[in-house]
Amino acid sequence: MSSIFEQGLPRTPANHVALSPLTFIERTAQIYPDYPAIVYGELRRDWLTTWQRCRRLASALEARGIRPGETVAAMLPNVPAMFEAHFGVPLAGAVLNTLNIRLDAEAIAYMLAHGEAKAVLVDPEFATVIEAAVARLDRKPLIIDVMDALFEGEARRIGDIEYEELLAEGDPDAPYRLPEDEWQAISLNYTSGTTGKPKGVVYHHRGAHLNAVSNILEWAMPHHPVYLWTLPMFHCNGWCFPWTIAAAAGTSVCLRKVEAQKVMTLLVDERVTHFSGAPIVLNGLVNLPDPDKRTLEHPVKVTVAGAAPPASVIAGIETLGIEVTHVYGLTEVYGPVTVCAWREAWDELPLEERARIKARQGVRGHMLEALCVVDAETLEPVPRDGRTIGEILMRGNNVMKGYLKDEQATQAALAGGWYHTGDLAVWHPDGYIEIKDRLKDIIISGGENISTIEVEDAIYTHPAVEEAAVVARPDEKWGETPCAFVKLKPGREETTAEEIIAHCREHLAHFKVPRYVIFSELPKTSTGKIQKFVLRDEARKQ
């Protein structure tokens, strides 16, 4: 029996509208039509022009036969067309699949086939890869060349039409419409696929809307921010920041390739207020030669995900005048959904202590409904003692719809009404979580669990170390032992493995100390994450 509050109070178009980030660009273009939306080299575009271009893209795709619910892929760096695709493709009712630009033809072909892409936007830098990928497909999608004047290589066209030509076919005043249901898919993002085939993570309009707003709240982002695209837009749809910047009526400073000196120049010249990325981006800025460093005379904030930067990097970044915020998330949750929310009292702490706190993944963002750390077997919450390790579980509107065409994996990931992250963490008494490892990365040596992150933190305190990663190495006696891969700072090449091991003995229990130290470059994904599966294979050969 319904209550009095359900009688004669129907849900109608007047009082219930599907949540979608498409609303943001329509509003901003209406209120701030002449404000800057895109900066790319000498190119400057305002919000009205950008909005019209997005509607041109949507109507042109529809005229070319793209139907609601069909996939449009994009193999693009952080260029203006990639930003426009985040609005133009879903405006057509289609689903945007941003492809990892570092992948080979075989992987791309799998994603295009699995996602049933009907069209592909391609930058000339990746023409050869897309050409080879499409050759593997039974059905060829519509290929749209996105020619870029800032591309320095051979600009070869392989497609059916060029992007600007396609936009010329579209209507700048095409009707604006929201999805009929906010549960409809807005984008498709493939996981890295380091174990088996990549999984296609499906985002819905509601989650994209809410996570975009959450970015503003967690960062206390003011109106009209200037955001530098050091984070790949293909990665979790740029953590939903294309939609965030539209909501905040900000400016997107596009950057084709992340180079430390170029980043520093843009921070100053474009008066950038915000940027995001992995610790490698911060490392690059800190390690710039002094003549290439410039003084920042305005506030700049950076969100960093993945492993927390070592204290020396945080100190270097703070010296440059950049405020660091540590966040955490996964592809399955639209990017970062937790934040190491800062407290003013911590400002007075010594650098090492501040760095230790910043290493925490923190607390849930406003739009994540629940976050907990549980025993992986019983699903009971672990004590908030900062010591007991458990798995991080999440629940909320910014959890994915599921994995495309993989009902079994979807059910496993969302079992019991929670998203199971596969990340292991401790829960501190103040409610902040701190990741200790991935379930697949934890080292079990002689029955004892060893956190690779704890060992890496110890290695990072050695003054000669620039980067470090620790993986399990098979051992006949102990089952597994830690093996460290280390990249040394320039000028510190004389450092030996024995010195690193001795240094670890001063900071760790004996059984946690690496038995092997290998000096090398560390393999990384396109988003700067260290590829531990590659290092595990290498460790087995030692």
C-alpha positions as semicolon CSV with decimal commas, in nm:
position;residue;x (nm);y (nm);z (nm)
1;M;0,000;0,000;0,000
2;S;0,145;0,337;-0,100
3;S;0,174;0,621;0,149
4;I;0,000;0,956;0,114
5;F;0,323;1,086;-0,037
6;E;0,283;0,855;-0,336
7;Q;-0,079;0,944;-0,412
8;G;-0,144;1,197;-0,687
9;L;0,225;1,292;-0,703
10;P;0,343;1,139;-1,030
11;R;0,692;1,145;-1,176
12;T;0,675;1,371;-1,482
13;P;0,917;1,550;-1,719
14;A;0,859;1,859;-1,504
15;N;1,001;1,707;-1,187
16;H;1,226;1,422;-1,298
17;V;1,509;1,447;-1,551
18;A;1,778;1,192;-1,630
19;L;2,114;1,290;-1,485
20;S;2,375;1,334;-1,758
21;P;2,698;1,536;-1,790
22;L;2,568;1,660;-2,126
23;T;2,370;1,914;-1,922
24;F;2,693;2,083;-1,817
25;I;2,812;2,195;-2,159
26;E;2,465;2,317;-2,262
27;R;2,442;2,533;-1,949
28;T;2,796;2,670;-1,970
29;A;2,760;2,758;-2,339
30;Q;2,438;2,944;-2,258
31;I;2,575;3,140;-1,961
32;Y;2,939;3,185;-2,057
33;P;2,939;3,162;-2,438
34;D;3,244;3,386;-2,481
35;Y;3,455;3,229;-2,203
36;P;3,755;3,019;-2,312
37;A;3,687;2,646;-2,339
38;I;3,985;2,512;-2,535
39;V;4,349;2,615;-2,555
40;Y;4,582;2,419;-2,783
41;G;4,897;2,585;-2,910
42;E;4,777;2,901;-3,084
43;L;4,419;2,773;-3,099
44;R;4,160;2,940;-2,875
45;R;3,793;2,839;-2,874
46;D;3,510;2,969;-2,658
47;W;3,228;2,765;-2,507
48;L;2,964;2,857;-2,763
49;T;3,187;2,747;-3,050
50;T;3,278;2,426;-2,869
51;W;2,911;2,351;-2,799
52;Q;2,823;2,406;-3,164
53;R;3,106;2,180;-3,276
54;C;2,984;1,904;-3,041
55;R;2,634;1,930;-3,189
56;R;2,782;1,924;-3,539
57;L;2,967;1,604;-3,448
58;A;2,652;1,442;-3,306
59;S;2,431;1,526;-3,602
60;A;2,699;1,428;-3,856
61;L;2,746;1,089;-3,690
62;E;2,371;1,033;-3,696
63;A;2,358;1,127;-4,065
64;R;2,637;0,877;-4,128
65;G;2,424;0,600;-3,978
66;I;2,541;0,588;-3,615
67;R;2,245;0,483;-3,402
68;P;2,176;0,518;-3,027
69;G;2,353;0,249;-2,827
70;E;2,625;0,195;-3,089
71;T;2,994;0,243;-3,020
72;V;3,219;0,517;-3,152
73;A;3,587;0,462;-3,070
74;A;3,860;0,725;-3,045
75;M;4,235;0,668;-3,084
76;L;4,345;1,020;-2,998
77;P;4,594;1,202;-2,775
78;N;4,477;1,496;-2,564
79;V;4,372;1,713;-2,857
80;P;4,056;1,928;-2,885
81;A;3,871;1,661;-3,086
82;M;3,908;1,418;-2,796
83;F;3,744;1,669;-2,563
84;E;3,462;1,729;-2,813
85;A;3,404;1,355;-2,854
86;H;3,310;1,331;-2,485
87;F;3,002;1,539;-2,566
88;G;2,938;1,490;-2,937
89;V;2,931;1,110;-2,928
90;P;2,682;1,074;-2,639
91;L;2,474;1,361;-2,782
92;A;2,410;1,123;-3,072
93;G;2,300;0,861;-2,818
94;A;2,615;0,661;-2,895
95;V;2,875;0,520;-2,656
96;L;3,230;0,660;-2,655
97;N;3,514;0,406;-2,641
98;T;3,843;0,587;-2,577
99;L;4,131;0,359;-2,677
100;N;4,466;0,337;-2,503
101;I;4,708;0,498;-2,750
102;R;4,995;0,278;-2,630
103;L;4,836;-0,051;-2,732
104;D;4,929;-0,260;-3,035
105;A;4,710;-0,353;-3,331
106;E;4,610;-0,692;-3,190
107;A;4,478;-0,542;-2,866
108;I;4,302;-0,258;-3,048
109;A;4,142;-0,502;-3,293
110;Y;4,006;-0,705;-3,002
111;M;3,851;-0,393;-2,844
112;L;3,699;-0,271;-3,169
113;A;3,547;-0,611;-3,234
114;H;3,432;-0,673;-2,877
115;G;3,281;-0,326;-2,847
116;E;3,131;-0,351;-3,198
117;A;3,265;-0,008;-3,294
118;K;3,076;0,149;-3,584
119;A;3,319;0,441;-3,621
120;V;3,674;0,528;-3,514
121;L;3,831;0,871;-3,471
122;V;4,205;0,838;-3,538
123;D;4,503;1,071;-3,504
124;P;4,772;1,040;-3,776
125;E;5,026;0,928;-3,516
126;F;4,825;0,607;-3,477
127;A;4,720;0,558;-3,838
128;T;4,942;0,254;-3,887
129;V;4,813;0,081;-3,573
130;I;4,448;0,146;-3,659
131;E;4,504;0,036;-4,017
132;A;4,650;-0,294;-3,897
133;A;4,376;-0,336;-3,636
134;V;4,093;-0,272;-3,882
135;A;4,247;-0,522;-4,126
136;R;4,179;-0,791;-3,863
137;L;3,808;-0,708;-3,842
138;D;3,527;-0,877;-4,033
139;R;3,338;-0,549;-4,057
140;K;3,521;-0,223;-4,120
141;P;3,399;0,075;-3,916
142;L;3,372;0,430;-4,047
143;I;3,722;0,575;-4,006
144;I;3,749;0,947;-3,935
145;D;4,094;1,106;-3,967
146;V;4,160;1,378;-3,709
147;M;4,439;1,576;-3,870
148;D;4,645;1,783;-3,628
149;A;4,866;2,074;-3,730
150;L;5,084;2,017;-3,420
151;F;5,166;1,658;-3,516
152;E;5,529;1,658;-3,627
153;G;5,538;1,327;-3,812
154;E;5,396;1,210;-4,143
155;A;5,029;1,308;-4,144
156;R;4,885;1,020;-4,345
157;R;4,511;0,985;-4,400
158;I;4,363;0,636;-4,385
159;G;3,996;0,716;-4,332
160;D;3,671;0,774;-4,512
161;I;3,651;1,141;-4,413
162;E;3,849;1,400;-4,221
163;Y;3,714;1,527;-3,887
164;E;3,662;1,890;-3,992
165;E;3,493;1,771;-4,311
166;L;3,263;1,556;-4,100
167;L;3,176;1,849;-3,875
168;A;3,094;2,056;-4,184
169;E;2,822;1,800;-4,259
170;G;2,666;1,855;-3,917
171;D;2,419;2,107;-3,778
172;P;2,553;2,353;-3,517
173;D;2,197;2,399;-3,393
174;A;2,104;2,030;-3,382
175;P;1,843;1,961;-3,111
176;Y;1,990;1,894;-2,769
177;R;1,849;1,591;-2,593
178;L;1,928;1,397;-2,280
179;P;1,918;1,017;-2,265
180;E;1,577;0,868;-2,201
181;D;1,724;0,680;-1,906
182;E;2,026;0,788;-1,700
183;W;2,120;0,419;-1,676
184;Q;2,204;0,424;-2,048
185;A;2,570;0,374;-2,131
186;I;2,777;0,685;-2,200
187;S;3,120;0,529;-2,243
188;L;3,319;0,208;-2,264
189;N;3,665;0,179;-2,107
190;Y;3,882;-0,129;-2,135
191;T;4,098;-0,246;-1,848
192;S;4,466;-0,313;-1,904
193;G;4,419;-0,684;-1,961
194;T;4,739;-0,789;-1,787
195;T;4,577;-1,120;-1,699
196;G;4,373;-1,249;-1,991
197;K;4,164;-1,040;-2,228
198;P;4,082;-0,680;-2,136
199;K;3,742;-0,626;-1,978
200;G;3,507;-0,363;-2,117
201;V;3,394;-0,141;-1,830
202;V;3,060;0,028;-1,904
203;Y;2,981;0,372;-1,758
204;H;2,630;0,519;-1,739
205;H;2,517;0,882;-1,767
206;R;2,420;0,903;-1,398
207;G;2,763;0,791;-1,276
208;A;2,947;1,021;-1,517
209;H;2,734;1,316;-1,402
210;L;2,790;1,247;-1,033
211;N;3,162;1,174;-1,057
212;A;3,215;1,492;-1,257
213;V;3,048;1,689;-0,977
214;S;3,245;1,496;-0,717
215;N;3,570;1,615;-0,876
216;I;3,463;1,973;-0,809
217;L;3,366;1,901;-0,450
218;E;3,673;1,699;-0,351
219;W;3,910;1,959;-0,496
220;A;3,706;2,263;-0,385
221;M;3,740;2,367;-0,748
222;P;3,631;2,726;-0,812
223;H;3,442;2,850;-1,116
224;H;3,648;2,894;-1,434
225;P;3,949;2,675;-1,345
226;V;4,227;2,630;-1,599
227;Y;4,295;2,258;-1,633
228;L;4,607;2,121;-1,802
229;W;4,562;1,781;-1,967
230;T;4,862;1,586;-1,837
231;L;4,621;1,299;-1,761
232;P;4,525;1,094;-2,070
233;M;4,163;1,155;-2,168
234;F;4,147;0,790;-2,276
235;H;4,204;0,679;-1,916
236;C;3,867;0,651;-1,736
237;N;3,748;0,931;-1,966
238;G;4,013;1,151;-1,811
239;W;3,875;1,073;-1,464
240;C;3,553;1,240;-1,589
241;F;3,730;1,578;-1,605
242;P;3,605;1,669;-1,956
243;W;3,258;1,680;-1,799
244;T;3,391;1,843;-1,480
245;I;3,554;2,128;-1,672
246;A;3,228;2,187;-1,860
247;A;3,036;2,198;-1,531
248;A;3,282;2,448;-1,385
249;A;3,293;2,660;-1,702
250;G;3,668;2,609;-1,706
251;T;3,937;2,602;-1,970
252;S;4,095;2,283;-2,104
253;V;4,460;2,333;-2,197
254;C;4,521;2,042;-2,432
255;L;4,865;1,882;-2,447
256;R;4,954;1,633;-2,716
257;K;5,253;1,485;-2,534
258;V;5,351;1,515;-2,169
259;E;5,702;1,656;-2,142
260;A;5,818;1,810;-1,814
261;Q;5,957;2,128;-1,967
262;K;5,641;2,184;-2,172
263;V;5,425;2,122;-1,865
264;M;5,623;2,377;-1,666
265;T;5,593;2,633;-1,946
266;L;5,217;2,587;-1,974
267;L;5,166;2,607;-1,598
268;V;5,314;2,956;-1,609
269;D;5,210;3,091;-1,947
270;E;4,847;2,973;-1,935
271;R;4,814;3,032;-1,561
272;V;4,703;2,673;-1,509
273;T;4,524;2,617;-1,177
274;H;4,478;2,238;-1,180
275;F;4,626;1,925;-1,335
276;S;4,632;1,551;-1,262
277;G;4,844;1,246;-1,319
278;A;5,068;0,974;-1,188
279;P;5,377;1,042;-0,971
280;I;5,594;1,025;-1,285
281;V;5,452;1,364;-1,390
282;L;5,563;1,519;-1,060
283;N;5,901;1,347;-1,080
284;G;5,957;1,508;-1,417
285;L;5,889;1,857;-1,282
286;V;6,105;1,812;-0,972
287;N;6,397;1,675;-1,173
288;L;6,397;1,949;-1,436
289;P;6,735;2,126;-1,465
290;D;6,727;2,449;-1,264
291;P;6,740;2,671;-1,576
292;D;6,416;2,508;-1,699
293;K;6,225;2,562;-1,376
294;R;6,001;2,866;-1,354
295;T;5,841;3,045;-1,062
296;L;5,469;2,990;-1,014
297;E;5,314;3,312;-0,890
298;H;4,960;3,179;-0,870
299;P;4,804;2,883;-0,681
300;V;4,835;2,547;-0,860
301;K;4,688;2,217;-0,745
302;V;4,760;1,864;-0,861
303;T;4,580;1,539;-0,788
304;V;4,806;1,237;-0,800
305;A;4,686;0,877;-0,810
306;G;4,863;0,545;-0,791
307;A;5,154;0,509;-0,553
308;A;5,203;0,815;-0,337
309;P;5,507;1,025;-0,429
310;P;5,804;0,988;-0,194
311;A;5,863;1,267;0,057
312;S;6,146;1,413;-0,149
313;V;5,916;1,458;-0,449
314;I;5,640;1,613;-0,236
315;A;5,897;1,854;-0,092
316;G;6,020;1,942;-0,439
317;I;5,668;2,001;-0,570
318;E;5,579;2,215;-0,269
319;T;5,893;2,420;-0,333
320;L;5,760;2,489;-0,683
321;G;5,437;2,615;-0,527
322;I;5,213;2,321;-0,621
323;E;4,969;2,170;-0,370
324;V;4,946;1,789;-0,387
325;T;4,625;1,593;-0,318
326;H;4,636;1,213;-0,320
327;V;4,334;1,035;-0,468
328;Y;4,245;0,675;-0,544
329;G;4,014;0,490;-0,775
330;L;3,990;0,233;-1,051
331;T;3,855;0,209;-1,405
332;E;3,548;0,034;-1,262
333;V;3,456;0,343;-1,055
334;Y;3,503;0,622;-1,313
335;G;3,851;0,709;-1,182
336;P;3,925;0,851;-0,836
337;V;3,648;0,815;-0,578
338;T;3,846;0,859;-0,256
339;V;4,057;1,152;-0,147
340;C;4,310;1,214;0,127
341;A;4,098;1,499;0,260
342;W;4,337;1,741;0,423
343;R;4,305;1,888;0,770
344;E;4,454;2,225;0,859
345;A;4,622;2,086;1,171
346;W;4,845;1,872;0,949
347;D;5,002;2,182;0,792
348;E;5,221;2,224;1,097
349;L;5,366;1,874;1,081
350;P;5,721;1,804;0,957
351;L;5,756;1,715;0,588
352;E;5,811;1,343;0,647
353;E;5,495;1,322;0,857
354;R;5,291;1,517;0,601
355;A;5,419;1,287;0,327
356;R;5,321;0,982;0,532
357;I;4,967;1,115;0,568
358;K;4,947;1,208;0,199
359;A;5,033;0,846;0,120
360;R;4,690;0,745;0,245
361;Q;4,413;0,690;-0,006
362;G;4,185;0,867;0,240
363;V;3,809;0,872;0,269
364;R;3,520;0,836;0,025
365;G;3,425;1,125;-0,196
366;H;3,084;1,289;-0,174
367;M;2,931;1,074;-0,448
368;L;3,056;0,736;-0,327
369;E;2,788;0,592;-0,104
370;A;3,004;0,361;0,107
371;L;3,363;0,246;0,151
372;C;3,498;-0,024;0,381
373;V;3,792;-0,256;0,437
374;V;3,693;-0,617;0,503
375;D;3,830;-0,963;0,556
376;A;3,838;-1,101;0,201
377;E;3,688;-1,434;0,310
378;T;3,425;-1,338;0,570
379;L;3,350;-0,986;0,436
380;E;3,349;-0,864;0,796
381;P;3,505;-0,518;0,847
382;V;3,861;-0,529;0,977
383;P;3,953;-0,336;1,293
384;R;4,040;0,032;1,243
385;D;4,384;-0,020;1,389
386;G;4,606;0,081;1,097
387;R;4,758;-0,269;1,096
388;T;4,502;-0,533;0,993
389;I;4,497;-0,581;0,616
390;G;4,172;-0,637;0,427
391;E;4,017;-0,581;0,084
392;I;3,865;-0,246;-0,012
393;L;3,496;-0,264;-0,105
394;M;3,288;0,018;-0,254
395;R;2,924;0,094;-0,322
396;G;2,757;0,384;-0,496
397;N;2,626;0,546;-0,812
398;N;2,978;0,588;-0,948
399;V;3,037;0,214;-0,970
400;M;3,026;0,077;-1,326
401;K;2,723;-0,086;-1,485
402;G;2,944;-0,392;-1,529
403;Y;3,171;-0,564;-1,780
404;L;3,049;-0,574;-2,139
405;K;2,945;-0,924;-2,252
406;D;3,085;-1,082;-1,934
407;E;2,803;-1,153;-1,692
408;Q;3,011;-1,391;-1,481
409;A;3,287;-1,136;-1,420
410;T;3,026;-0,867;-1,349
411;Q;2,855;-1,080;-1,087
412;A;3,186;-1,165;-0,923
413;A;3,298;-0,803;-0,911
414;L;2,964;-0,684;-0,766
415;A;2,895;-0,980;-0,539
416;G;2,706;-0,913;-0,219
417;G;2,607;-0,562;-0,321
418;W;2,964;-0,432;-0,316
419;Y;3,229;-0,366;-0,578
420;H;3,533;-0,577;-0,488
421;T;3,843;-0,375;-0,580
422;G;4,110;-0,641;-0,532
423;D;4,316;-0,382;-0,343
424;L;4,442;-0,458;0,006
425;A;4,450;-0,184;0,268
426;V;4,447;-0,102;0,637
427;W;4,186;0,115;0,805
428;H;4,319;0,384;1,037
429;P;4,136;0,492;1,355
430;D;4,037;0,823;1,190
431;G;3,860;0,634;0,910
432;Y;4,125;0,693;0,643
433;I;4,229;0,393;0,437
434;E;4,582;0,319;0,321
435;I;4,654;0,070;0,044
436;K;4,917;-0,190;0,118
437;D;4,901;-0,396;-0,201
438;R;4,697;-0,558;-0,473
439;L;4,567;-0,904;-0,389
440;K;4,776;-1,032;-0,679
441;D;5,089;-0,842;-0,567
442;I;5,111;-0,936;-0,199
443;I;5,420;-1,147;-0,126
444;I;5,375;-1,451;0,097
445;S;5,715;-1,552;0,230
446;G;5,734;-1,841;0,473
447;G;5,368;-1,788;0,556
448;E;5,416;-1,417;0,630
449;N;5,246;-1,147;0,422
450;I;5,480;-0,880;0,287
451;S;5,340;-0,556;0,147
452;T;5,534;-0,457;-0,163
453;I;5,432;-0,096;-0,101
454;E;5,592;-0,103;0,245
455;V;5,918;-0,233;0,098
456;E;5,906;0,024;-0,182
457;D;5,854;0,303;0,070
458;A;6,168;0,194;0,252
459;I;6,371;0,185;-0,071
460;Y;6,248;0,532;-0,169
461;T;6,406;0,679;0,144
462;H;6,751;0,602;0,002
463;P;6,882;0,930;-0,144
464;A;7,006;0,767;-0,467
465;V;6,669;0,615;-0,564
466;E;6,446;0,783;-0,822
467;E;6,196;0,498;-0,876
468;A;6,139;0,158;-0,719
469;A;5,910;-0,141;-0,759
470;V;5,903;-0,467;-0,564
471;V;5,759;-0,799;-0,681
472;A;5,761;-1,159;-0,566
473;R;6,042;-1,388;-0,680
474;P;5,994;-1,765;-0,646
475;D;6,210;-1,916;-0,371
476;E;6,256;-2,288;-0,299
477;K;6,278;-2,239;0,077
478;W;6,039;-1,952;0,148
479;G;5,797;-1,987;-0,142
480;E;5,845;-1,622;-0,239
481;T;6,086;-1,345;-0,148
482;P;6,093;-0,976;-0,239
483;C;6,282;-0,871;-0,552
484;A;6,340;-0,498;-0,601
485;F;6,375;-0,313;-0,931
486;V;6,537;0,027;-0,889
487;K;6,603;0,324;-1,114
488;L;6,880;0,544;-0,977
489;K;6,898;0,922;-0,996
490;P;7,139;1,072;-1,249
491;G;7,488;1,089;-1,102
492;R;7,421;0,813;-0,846
493;E;7,497;0,518;-1,072
494;E;7,774;0,397;-0,839
495;T;7,514;0,284;-0,583
496;T;7,524;-0,094;-0,537
497;A;7,261;-0,357;-0,465
498;E;7,432;-0,427;-0,135
499;E;7,385;-0,065;-0,029
500;I;7,014;-0,077;-0,108
501;I;6,973;-0,403;0,083
502;A;7,165;-0,267;0,383
503;H;6,950;0,044;0,379
504;C;6,634;-0,169;0,384
505;R;6,762;-0,365;0,683
506;E;6,766;-0,040;0,877
507;H;6,398;0,023;0,805
508;L;6,231;-0,318;0,771
509;A;6,193;-0,649;0,949
510;H;6,455;-0,892;0,819
511;F;6,210;-1,115;0,630
512;K;6,080;-0,815;0,434
513;V;6,420;-0,709;0,301
514;P;6,470;-0,775;-0,074
515;R;6,703;-1,062;-0,151
516;Y;6,767;-0,926;-0,501
517;V;6,803;-0,570;-0,633
518;I;6,801;-0,512;-1,010
519;F;6,890;-0,172;-1,154
520;S;6,688;-0,085;-1,464
521;E;6,427;0,139;-1,620
522;L;6,081;0,050;-1,492
523;P;5,819;-0,044;-1,755
524;K;5,506;0,171;-1,730
525;T;5,159;0,196;-1,871
526;S;5,055;0,503;-2,067
527;T;4,917;0,651;-1,745
528;G;5,250;0,613;-1,563
529;K;5,169;0,303;-1,358
530;I;5,452;0,054;-1,320
531;Q;5,379;-0,274;-1,499
532;K;5,453;-0,523;-1,225
533;F;5,349;-0,821;-1,437
534;V;5,649;-0,746;-1,661
535;L;5,877;-0,724;-1,359
536;R;5,742;-1,049;-1,214
537;D;5,837;-1,226;-1,536
538;E;6,183;-1,071;-1,518
539;A;6,224;-1,168;-1,151
540;R;6,152;-1,532;-1,230
541;K;6,449;-1,534;-1,468
542;Q;6,695;-1,415;-1,203
